[in-house]
Amino acid sequence: MAKKEFKSESKRLLDLMINSIYTNKDIFLRELISNSSDALDKLYYRSLTDKKVKVDREKLEINIAFDKDKRLLTVTDNGCGMTKDELESNLGTIAKSGSLAFKENMSSDEKTNIIGQFGVGFYASFMVSDKVTVTSKSVDDDKAYVWESEGVDGYTIKEGKKEDTGTEIVLHIKEDSDEFEYSKYLDEYELKKLIKKYSDYISFPIKMEVTHHELKDEEKHEYEDHKEIETINSMIPIWKKSKDDVSEEDYDNFYMDKFSDYDKPLKVISSSVEGMTSYKALLFIPSHAPFDYYTQEYEKGLALYSNGVLIMEKCADLLPDFFSFVKGVVDSEDLSLNISRELLQESQNLKLIAKNIENKIKKELENMLREDRDTYISFFKTFGVQLKYGVYNNFGQDKDKLKDLVMFYSAKHEKLITISEYVSEMKEDQDSIYYASGSSIEKIASLPQVEQVRDKDYDILYLTDYVDEFCITAIQSYEDKKFKNVSDENLDLETEEEKKETEKANKENKDLLTEMNDLLEEVTEVRFSNKLKSHPVCLTTKGDVSIEMQKVFDAMPNDMGIKAQTILEINEKHPIAKKIQTLYKKDKEEFKKYTKILYSEARMIAGLPIDNPTEISQLICEVISK
């Protein structure tokens, strides 16, 4: 029998489809099962509108069988089948979809879940097989026909034998190569895994003969194999069930099984939207971060389904980076099953779904913060860094979405609070939101600069995460209140009298301070200060880069050369001020020693390394021993 050529430039299209559209070979089985599901749906729909067609829906099913020796994989359904013309039209022309044509002819209120949209999915079979045989008998024809092809060279159609209505697809699986083990598609465990992964929620049973190892003789430890037909798929996804029919335990079990977590989720978010784009979403906020969450290996994304059939296991486009911790599934009948990753990224429906999901997550977090604070704090301690990262990432374009969700440690309340809560309790004479940065609460609390602010009875936000100060910088202000670092040179909390005293001291000791500055090349300026209470010295900064920011930059693999402009401030009322004034006049060598020691002390307080610890140790010993 002469072969017929594929239409629509089949050689080019088939090659393009196999190598570009479907880079994941595993999905061929999903495509065949989805086609079978369509055929079953069509037949059942016909039975509701055509009295000549009688169908017991309970008997509609899909069967999977394999023969390792003959390298055959068979997918069978008892659906509507195809006539000779339909075989010619649907399988002879790539991108010709019978499912799409059937759906277009339905009225808007007729409900069937036709999954196939573009008609290219069937040809995914050629990724794993070198010969495909389709035997089909239509509900509208007494004869059966056989369509057969070995790939791009063409196909044949001839009359065949089949007793029952439906379609049988037989794939001759390719031989294994150095690049790929095709034999896995003839393995019972692998086939079950693929069915569960991609087609678990097909609404018709997918059946397969499975092997059970049963204990025959306990004393002799003898086993025998027992085979039986089992339904592999769950059929009804949990997100399509009524909320009244799903318990908290059901959600927890689904989450732990689906996302391989040993703990139940912290929060479950269920959403059903109908409109321009309809979808159902079941989202979970984990109770702890995955082990690889803060690494480059972590992949964000929600499992994306089209009518219960998996399109993509992790669709990154459904989640913004700042909500990358969310797990879950999204199922929409408005998304095509046969769609490439590139086309999916351009899908307006997907973008609308993603926007809605972002808003839904944000609203749920706001409700949790307001109504269940303990749970929110537990969440924030785990994923708060990601929210803060989202505030300053992309030049702060998302800061307004997230600024009311971030929290910082309050010195006054000794717990996490929001910026809004800080502002609501500000003193009448307070015009800034004060913060201090450091590696721990204890170290920040002991900073000399903190003392002056606390003496004013102003609260201070303690920033301990590396991302905190960048987050604050991105927000800039809250309700017209500017953020101010207590280590900023222009803290401006002194009285006018104190300012005049400081100005006078700096003017009178100009030469002394200049010489100290010359000795300490790393500092921008040395000056006397009134802002310190009990401490002798501290480092403050000028400009946009703080000391803590510099530490972050220094920790990066590439030296960015970004340094804080530091100022060494000396407490004008501390005895050490008198000491250096005396040494400057009487003993310049000792003056130099004290200068180095005081600067090293200020660096240690600020958590900065000392470049020459041995030298400083010797200088301290010399000074103490006199």
PEURGI-V369971 format. One record per residue. PHI is phi in whole degrees, -180 to 180 (none if undefined). Layout:
phi=PHI
phi=PHI
This chain:
phi=none
phi=-69
phi=-78
phi=-101
phi=-85
phi=-64
phi=-89
phi=58
phi=51
phi=-58
phi=-60
phi=-68
phi=-68
phi=-65
phi=-64
phi=-63
phi=-65
phi=-68
phi=-91
phi=-117
phi=-68
phi=-118
phi=-87
phi=-102
phi=-62
phi=-57
phi=-74
phi=-57
phi=-69
phi=-57
phi=-65
phi=-67
phi=-66
phi=-64
phi=-62
phi=-64
phi=-61
phi=-59
phi=-64
phi=-68
phi=-61
phi=-63
phi=-64
phi=-65
phi=-63
phi=-61
phi=-66
phi=-82
phi=-116
phi=-128
phi=-65
phi=-73
phi=-100
phi=-113
phi=-137
phi=-99
phi=-58
phi=-64
phi=-99
phi=-76
phi=-160
phi=-121
phi=-121
phi=-116
phi=-140
phi=-145
phi=-132
phi=-64
phi=-66
phi=-90
phi=58
phi=-115
phi=-123
phi=-122
phi=-120
phi=-126
phi=-136
phi=-109
phi=-87
phi=-74
phi=70
phi=-134
phi=-78
phi=-61
phi=-64
phi=-69
phi=-61
phi=-62
phi=-74
phi=-78
phi=-103
phi=-88
phi=-123
phi=-65
phi=72
phi=-106
phi=-112
phi=-67
phi=-64
phi=-65
phi=-62
phi=-62
phi=-66
phi=-67
phi=-87
phi=-87
phi=-76
phi=-65
phi=-96
phi=-88
phi=-103
phi=-140
phi=-100
phi=-86
phi=-84
phi=-64
phi=-125
phi=-116
phi=76
phi=-98
phi=-60
phi=-57
phi=-75
phi=-62
phi=-56
phi=-74
phi=-71
phi=-119
phi=-130
phi=-105
phi=-156
phi=-126
phi=-121
phi=-116
phi=-110
phi=-140
phi=-128
phi=-82
phi=-65
phi=-102
phi=-145
phi=-83
phi=-99
phi=-108
phi=-134
phi=-117
phi=-104
phi=-141
phi=-154
phi=-112
phi=127
phi=-69
phi=-71
phi=135
phi=-153
phi=-127
phi=-131
phi=-144
phi=-72
phi=-136
phi=-122
phi=-159
phi=-74
phi=-103
phi=-67
phi=138
phi=-136
phi=-121
phi=-114
phi=-116
phi=-106
phi=-92
phi=-69
phi=-60
phi=-73
phi=-64
phi=-127
phi=-65
phi=-87
phi=-154
phi=-98
phi=-73
phi=-63
phi=-63
phi=-80
phi=-117
phi=-108
phi=-58
phi=-64
phi=-66
phi=-64
phi=-62
phi=-64
phi=-67
phi=-64
phi=-65
phi=-71
phi=-102
phi=-128
phi=-62
phi=-109
phi=-58
phi=-79
phi=-114
phi=-65
phi=-106
phi=-110
phi=-154
phi=-77
phi=-121
phi=-104
phi=-117
phi=-94
phi=-108
phi=-73
phi=-93
phi=-138
phi=-64
phi=-68
phi=-91
phi=55
phi=-99
phi=-122
phi=-135
phi=-86
phi=-129
phi=-106
phi=-154
phi=-81
phi=-127
phi=-87
phi=-86
phi=-92
phi=-79
phi=80
phi=-113
phi=-68
phi=-62
phi=-76
phi=-96
phi=-81
phi=-65
phi=-59
phi=-68
phi=-97
phi=-121
phi=-91
phi=-59
phi=-64
phi=-61
phi=-63
phi=-61
phi=-65
phi=-61
phi=-62
phi=-64
phi=-75
phi=-67
phi=-112
phi=52
phi=-111
phi=-92
phi=-117
phi=-72
phi=-70
phi=-75
phi=-148
phi=-112
phi=-123
phi=-111
phi=-144
phi=-133
phi=-124
phi=-127
phi=165
phi=-58
phi=-130
phi=-103
phi=-165
phi=-121
phi=-133
phi=-127
phi=-117
phi=-136
phi=-101
phi=-64
phi=-84
phi=-150
phi=-80
phi=-58
phi=-60
phi=-106
phi=-59
phi=-97
phi=-124
phi=-70
phi=-76
phi=-68
phi=-113
phi=-83
phi=134
phi=-106
phi=-69
phi=-108
phi=-120
phi=-120
phi=53
phi=86
phi=-107
phi=-68
phi=-92
phi=-151
phi=-71
phi=-137
phi=-89
phi=-65
phi=-70
phi=-85
phi=-132
phi=-72
phi=-58
phi=-72
phi=-113
phi=-67
phi=-76
phi=-72
phi=-109
phi=153
phi=-132
phi=-130
phi=-128
phi=-136
phi=-82
phi=-89
phi=-109
phi=-77
phi=-68
phi=-91
phi=-144
phi=-78
phi=-61
phi=-66
phi=-67
phi=-63
phi=-65
phi=-94
phi=-68
phi=-69
phi=-61
phi=-65
phi=-64
phi=-68
phi=-61
phi=-61
phi=-64
phi=-64
phi=-66
phi=-58
phi=-65
phi=-65
phi=-62
phi=-60
phi=-63
phi=-66
phi=-68
phi=-63
phi=-64
phi=-64
phi=-61
phi=-80
phi=-109
phi=-142
phi=-61
phi=-60
phi=-66
phi=-65
phi=-63
phi=-61
phi=-62
phi=-67
phi=-64
phi=-89
phi=-121
phi=-61
phi=-59
phi=-67
phi=-65
phi=-64
phi=-61
phi=-66
phi=-65
phi=-98
phi=-67
phi=55
phi=60
phi=75
phi=-69
phi=-106
phi=-61
phi=-69
phi=-73
phi=-112
phi=-62
phi=-88
phi=-101
phi=-84
phi=-133
phi=-140
phi=-74
phi=-94
phi=-64
phi=-74
phi=-92
phi=56
phi=-163
phi=-73
phi=-137
phi=-87
phi=-65
phi=-60
phi=-67
phi=-61
phi=-62
phi=-65
phi=-109
phi=-65
phi=-68
phi=-62
phi=-89
phi=-96
phi=-117
phi=-134
phi=-97
phi=-90
phi=-143
phi=-140
phi=-115
phi=-178
phi=-81
phi=-156
phi=-59
phi=-63
phi=-70
phi=-66
phi=-61
phi=-93
phi=-64
phi=-58
phi=-67
phi=-69
phi=-60
phi=-65
phi=-69
phi=-65
phi=-63
phi=-83
phi=65
phi=-93
phi=-75
phi=-130
phi=-86
phi=-93
phi=-104
phi=-115
phi=-87
phi=-59
phi=-87
phi=-58
phi=-70
phi=-67
phi=-63
phi=-60
phi=-63
phi=-68
phi=-69
phi=70
phi=-152
phi=-138
phi=51
phi=67
phi=-99
phi=-79
phi=-85
phi=-138
phi=-76
phi=-65
phi=-94
phi=-75
phi=-61
phi=-102
phi=-63
phi=60
phi=-113
phi=-77
phi=-75
phi=-61
phi=-65
phi=-64
phi=-61
phi=-65
phi=-62
phi=-67
phi=-59
phi=-65
phi=-63
phi=-68
phi=-70
phi=-69
phi=-112
phi=-57
phi=-65
phi=-58
phi=-67
phi=-65
phi=-66
phi=-62
phi=-64
phi=-66
phi=-71
phi=-109
phi=-65
phi=-75
phi=-92
phi=-78
phi=-158
phi=-123
phi=-155
phi=-80
phi=-143
phi=-107
phi=-78
phi=-88
phi=-99
phi=-100
phi=-85
phi=-80
phi=-143
phi=-160
phi=-107
phi=-116
phi=-131
phi=-124
phi=93
phi=-86
phi=-100
phi=-91
phi=-63
phi=-67
phi=-63
phi=-60
phi=-61
phi=-64
phi=-63
phi=-65
phi=-80
phi=-73
phi=-63
phi=-101
phi=-71
phi=-87
phi=69
phi=-94
phi=-127
phi=-77
phi=-88
phi=-96
phi=-127
phi=-87
phi=-107
phi=-114
phi=-67
phi=-64
phi=-97
phi=-84
phi=-54
phi=-65
phi=-64
phi=-64
phi=-62
phi=-73
phi=-64
phi=-66
phi=-64
phi=-61
phi=-84
phi=-112
phi=-149
phi=-66
phi=-65
phi=-66
phi=-58
phi=-65
phi=-62
phi=-63
phi=-60
phi=-65
phi=-65
phi=-62
phi=-67
phi=-65
phi=-61
phi=-63
phi=-66
phi=-63
phi=-61
phi=-80
phi=80
phi=-98
phi=-73
phi=-103
phi=-68
phi=-128
phi=-61
phi=-64
phi=-62
phi=-66
phi=-61
phi=-65
phi=-64
phi=-62
phi=-64
phi=-63
phi=-67
phi=-67
phi=-73
phi=-83
